[in-house]
């Protein structure tokens, strides 16, 4: 309640009022990452190289189309269906 009263009588105080966002706030995590990147500038290069290695792949459209045509539809029971067929006689 005292916060409310102090803001009521001092509207120009440095504290942001309820609902206002303090744009000057920087979390500890952000401070850590920023300092880490300053100390290890090669980390961004490694990150970029890793992205190229695992994500940015060139897709052969012909092979992709062949793989989609060769696909077998699932029967709804997954790997259990072959076991049921093997035991029925």
C-alpha positions in Angstrom: 0.0 0.0 0.0 2.9 2.3 0.7 4.1 1.9 -2.9 0.8 3.0 -4.1 0.7 6.0 -1.9 4.3 7.0 -2.8 3.5 6.8 -6.5 0.3 8.7 -5.9 2.1 11.6 -4.4 5.4 11.3 -6.5 4.3 10.5 -10.0 7.7 11.4 -11.4 9.5 8.8 -9.3 12.1 6.5 -11.0 10.1 3.4 -10.3 7.9 2.3 -13.2 4.2 2.0 -12.3 2.3 -1.3 -12.5 2.0 -2.5 -16.0 4.9 -0.5 -17.4 7.9 -2.4 -18.8 11.3 -1.4 -17.6 13.2 -1.2 -20.9 16.5 -0.9 -19.2 16.3 -4.3 -17.5 18.7 -7.0 -18.8 18.4 -10.5 -17.4 21.3 -12.4 -15.9 21.0 -14.9 -18.8 21.3 -12.2 -21.4 24.2 -10.6 -19.6 25.9 -14.0 -19.5 25.3 -14.7 -23.2 26.5 -11.3 -24.2 29.7 -11.6 -22.2 30.3 -15.2 -23.5 30.0 -13.9 -27.1 32.5 -11.1 -26.4 34.9 -13.6 -24.8 34.4 -16.3 -27.5 33.7 -14.7 -30.9 34.4 -18.0 -32.7 31.2 -19.4 -31.1 29.0 -17.7 -33.7 31.1 -19.2 -36.5 30.9 -22.7 -35.0 27.1 -22.2 -34.6 26.8 -21.2 -38.3 28.9 -24.2 -39.4 26.8 -26.6 -37.3 23.7 -25.2 -38.8 25.1 -25.8 -42.3 26.1 -29.3 -41.3 22.8 -30.5 -39.8 20.0 -28.3 -41.2 20.8 -26.5 -44.4 20.9 -29.4 -46.7 20.3 -29.5 -50.4 17.4 -31.9 -51.2 17.4 -33.9 -54.4 13.8 -33.5 -55.6 13.9 -36.6 -57.7 15.0 -38.8 -54.8 12.4 -37.1 -52.6 9.6 -37.9 -55.0 10.8 -41.5 -55.4 10.9 -42.0 -51.6 7.3 -40.6 -51.3 6.1 -43.0 -54.0 7.8 -46.0 -52.4 6.2 -45.3 -49.1 3.9 -48.0 -47.5 0.8 -46.9 -45.7 0.6 -47.7 -42.0 -2.1 -50.2 -41.0 -2.9 -48.5 -37.6 -1.3 -51.2 -35.4 2.3 -50.4 -36.2 4.8 -53.2 -35.6 2.2 -55.5 -33.9 0.4 -56.3 -37.2 3.2 -58.6 -38.4 3.1 -60.5 -35.1 -0.6 -61.1 -35.4 -0.3 -62.4 -39.0 2.5 -64.7 -38.0 0.6 -66.4 -35.2 -2.7 -66.9 -37.1 -3.0 -70.2 -39.0 
